[in-house]
Amino acid sequence: MSMQPSAVVFDLDGTLVDSGRAHLASLRYAAHTVGLPVPSIERCADCQRSTDLDTLATLVGDDLSSLGFAAYRASFTRLLWTVRAMPGALDLVLALKGAGVVLGVCTGRSRVEAQLLLDAVGLDVPLITSREDVELPKPDPSGLLATIQVLGADRERAVYVGDGHADAEQGSEARVRTYVVGDTALVPGPGVVRAASLGELPIVSERAL
């Protein structure tokens, strides 16, 4: 059954945009730039945290995080051409807008990189909450709740769409209906539903499609 909400909040990386290659290459470039060995794919995955800055700090250390992030940003900007919208993202955004649903992005990325990603793939979704806007990263619910408030929506009529464990935990903590998209071994928590793709989300009524 379709459930059309009044507001939909999206996570960014892995949900709306496929930025994995650019992210990985930029992490490895940053480590090399600050004089560390180029990390393996596995090492980069182990260092992944809820925000881009925390990921860099985990990878290169707190003392080198500022220099490392500057290198990461330079590389990431050069590699924006490799970024793509996730399958179904553009169609879903258009359908939701056509149905009068308000949209927003809540992400652990810095505001600069997040907006660059949205612009690179042509997704016209307002960037509401970025890393700099909250004191605590996901799974803390504050960023998601702040985004819903800015959108002028009620929590009961809002939906959150993400792609990972932290997104599921954030949605559950915020008590917002949450969909986790993609091939994940995640066991859904309270109010969390898995979906194979953005195109399978039951959040747009048939008359809006």
C-alpha positions in Angstrom: 0.0 0.0 0.0 1.3 3.5 -0.8 1.7 6.0 1.9 2.2 9.5 0.8 4.0 11.6 3.5 4.0 15.4 3.8 7.8 15.4 3.9 10.7 13.1 2.9 14.2 13.5 4.3 17.0 11.8 2.4 20.5 10.8 3.4 22.9 11.6 0.7 25.8 9.2 0.0 24.6 5.8 -1.0 21.0 7.0 -0.9 20.6 9.7 -3.5 24.1 9.7 -5.0 26.6 7.0 -5.8 29.8 8.7 -4.6 31.7 5.6 -3.5 34.5 5.7 -6.0 35.3 9.4 -5.6 35.1 9.0 -1.8 37.5 6.0 -1.7 40.0 7.5 -4.1 40.0 10.8 -2.1 40.5 9.1 1.2 43.5 7.2 -0.2 44.9 10.4 -1.8 44.5 12.3 1.5 46.5 9.7 3.4 49.2 9.7 0.8 49.3 13.5 0.9 49.9 13.7 4.6 52.8 11.2 4.3 51.0 8.0 5.3 51.0 4.7 3.3 48.1 4.5 0.8 45.5 2.6 2.8 43.7 -0.5 1.5 40.1 -0.5 0.6 39.5 -2.6 3.7 41.3 0.0 5.9 39.2 2.8 4.4 36.0 0.9 5.1 37.1 0.2 8.7 37.6 4.0 9.2 34.3 5.0 7.8 32.3 7.1 10.3 29.1 9.1 10.3 30.8 12.3 9.1 33.4 13.0 6.5 35.7 14.8 9.0 35.5 12.0 11.5 36.3 9.5 8.8 39.5 11.5 7.9 40.5 11.8 11.5 40.1 8.1 12.0 42.2 7.4 8.9 45.1 9.9 9.4 44.8 10.9 13.0 43.5 14.0 14.7 46.8 15.9 14.3 46.7 15.5 10.5 42.9 15.7 10.0 42.9 19.4 8.8 45.6 18.8 6.2 44.1 15.5 5.3 40.6 17.0 4.8 42.0 19.8 2.6 43.6 17.1 0.4 40.4 15.0 0.4 38.3 18.0 -0.7 40.7 18.8 -3.5 40.6 15.3 -4.8 36.9 14.9 -4.3 36.2 18.0 -6.3 38.4 16.7 -9.2 36.5 13.4 -9.2 32.9 14.8 -9.2 32.6 13.7 -12.8 32.5 10.1 -11.6 29.5 10.6 -9.3 26.1 9.4 -10.4 22.6 9.7 -9.1 21.4 6.4 -7.5 19.1 4.4 -9.7 15.6 5.8 -9.4 16.6 9.0 -7.5 15.7 11.5 -10.2 12.3 9.9 -10.9 11.5 9.6 -7.3 12.3 13.3 -6.6 10.2 14.4 -9.5 7.3 12.3 -8.5 7.4 13.5 -4.9 7.6 17.1 -5.9 4.7 16.6 -8.3 2.7 15.2 -5.4 3.4 18.3 -3.3 5.7 16.5 -0.9 8.5 18.8 0.6 12.0 17.3 0.4 15.3 17.8 2.2 18.7 16.3 2.7 20.2 15.4 6.1 23.9 14.3 5.8 27.1 13.9 7.7 29.0 15.4 4.9 30.3 19.0 5.0 27.9 21.5 3.4 30.4 22.3 0.6 30.8 18.7 -0.6 27.2 17.8 -0.1 26.0 20.7 -2.3 28.7 19.8 -4.9 27.3 16.3 -5.1 23.7 17.4 -5.5 24.7 19.8 -8.2 26.9 17.3 -10.0 24.0 14.8 -10.5 21.3 17.4 -11.1 19.2 16.7 -8.0 17.1 19.7 -7.0 16.7 18.7 -3.3 17.4 21.4 -0.6 20.3 20.6 1.6 18.9 21.3 5.1 21.3 19.7 7.6 25.0 19.0 7.1 27.9 18.1 9.4 28.4 21.6 10.5 24.8 22.1 11.6 24.6 19.6 14.4 26.6 18.9 17.6 26.2 15.1 17.4 26.3 13.0 14.2 23.9 10.2 13.4 22.7 7.9 14.8 21.8 10.8 17.1 18.4 11.9 16.0 18.9 15.7 16.4 19.9 16.3 12.7 16.9 14.4 11.4 14.5 16.1 13.7 16.0 19.5 12.9 15.5 18.9 9.2 11.9 17.9 9.7 11.3 21.0 11.7 12.9 23.3 9.1 10.6 21.6 6.4 7.6 22.5 8.6 6.4 19.0 8.8 5.0 16.8 11.6 7.2 13.9 12.6 4.2 11.5 12.2 3.8 12.5 8.5 7.5 12.5 7.7 9.6 9.7 6.1 13.4 9.3 6.3 15.3 7.4 3.5 18.8 6.1 4.1 21.0 3.2 3.2 22.8 2.0 6.3 22.8 1.0 10.0 23.3 4.5 11.3 20.4 5.7 9.2 18.2 3.0 10.6 19.2 3.9 14.1 18.8 7.6 13.6 15.2 7.1 12.2 14.3 4.8 15.1 15.7 7.2 17.7 13.7 10.0 16.1 10.6 7.9 15.9 10.3 8.7 12.2 9.1 6.1 9.6 12.4 5.0 7.9 13.3 3.1 4.8 16.7 1.6 4.3 17.5 1.1 0.7 19.9 -1.3 -0.9 21.5 -4.7 -0.3 22.2 -4.7 3.4 22.1 -7.4 6.1 20.5 -4.8 8.4 17.7 -6.2 10.6 15.2 -3.3 10.7 14.5 -1.7 14.0 11.2 -0.1 15.2 9.6 1.8 12.4 12.3 0.8 9.8 11.5 -1.0 6.6 13.9 -2.4 4.0 13.5 -1.7 0.3 15.6 -3.1 -2.6 15.7 0.2 -4.4 14.4 3.8 -4.4 11.9 2.7 -7.1 10.3 0.3 -4.7 9.6 2.8 -1.9 5.8 2.9 -1.2 5.8 6.6 -0.5 4.2 8.1 -3.6 0.5 7.5 -4.3 -0.4 6.1 -7.7 -2.1 9.3 -8.8 1.2 11.1 -8.4 3.1 8.8 -10.7 
